[in-house]
Amino acid sequence: MRPALQPALRRTARMPLASAARLGNFPARMSTAAAGQAAPSPANPAPQQPVHQAQAQELDAARQQRARRLLQDAVAATAPRHDWSREEISAIFYQPLMELAYQAASIHRRFHNPAEVQLCTLMNIKTGGCTEDCSYCAQSTRYQKGTGLEAKRVETVESVLEAARIAKENGSTRFCMGAAWRDMRGRKNSLRNIKDMVSGVRALGMESCVTLGMIDEEQARELKEAGLTAYNHNVDTSREFYPSVISTRTYDERLKTLGHVRDAGISVCSGGILGLGETSEDRIGLLYTVATLPSHPESFPVNALVPIKGTPLGDRKPIEFTSMLRTIAAARILMPATIIRIAAGRKTMAEEQQAMCFMAGANAIFTGEKMLTTECNGWDEDAAMFGRWGLQPMKSFRKLTVQAGDVAGQA
Ligand code: SF4
């Protein structure tokens, strides 16, 4: 990551003029005629105006002041806003990290109980054999030779509900079921079984979530009728970087599925993965996508890539913790009512790092025996951590789908 020292200043200095002007950073340009000069032409090019150092410093100070004001206004918000410009997100994202985390902690307290963290357990109900080519994923058939992951059949309804019962006994309030599929086309029987799993999980008094790849309007409606609480479908990264990671489905196809989920009245869970080789600008792009959706996702998972040998990203270096923290804190400020989830990669974080994330606005974790194909912190370990830091599990159905104008999004 680029050094964090005075980053807002550096970023705005590189911004296109139109964007920077929108932030109010630059005075309007005077026309050459108004300035009493001959109009520039190829024979008479406009002279390069040397900018005096004092003027440059004045502009920098104005930019910093503008970015600080933007942050203050964002933190004073009493309702989520959906009309963020990318430049505004950039100005917030590049604030000095300690200040960003402090401000995120402040707004977190207005929209959430800071002691509450949602406990979610994720079960892989159909492992491997996926036709997609997500470069980070062990479940793609394309990388099967390298990963050695065996494809399995869909789990039975009984085995899934037994796992949900165990998760509930251990304190989890949301049970997520993931299947390695591109989409649900031609999977009528599987959809029927999944609906039984969803209603069975709801009958246990738990929130239910599934991630099944792309779904259409009708499939979303059926899942809603079965009692589905949330549907996970990550956008993963920025629109610009996305084609470097996945080629078998487009960014817009992902957004279309999110639209079907939203229209069916199911809460949207959509987040990203850090450490794919993206830049800070791509993290801003990811935040821009989700923070400008018609309604903010009810849940925003932030994953740290867990490199898996045999996948194209199997040798990637782990993402720096400060990048995780910065993304979480910026997300908290941009989407104040959303649940922000520390997802994959938490196993590699020290307890103090996790606590820093909770302080800066993260309020959900995956806990239990396993994530989809990677390690997960166990229930006992998390319960002990909660005890040490004075945290408590969030009760089921504490949050509703986050809508514009819905201050706390709380049930
Ligand atoms: S992330 Fe999902 S869609 Fe992509 S390869 Fe893995 S299972 Fe398939």
Residues whose N, C-alpha, C, O or C-beta is under 5 A from the ligand:
A	BS01	SF4	C130 E132 D133 C134 C137 Q139 S140 A180 W181
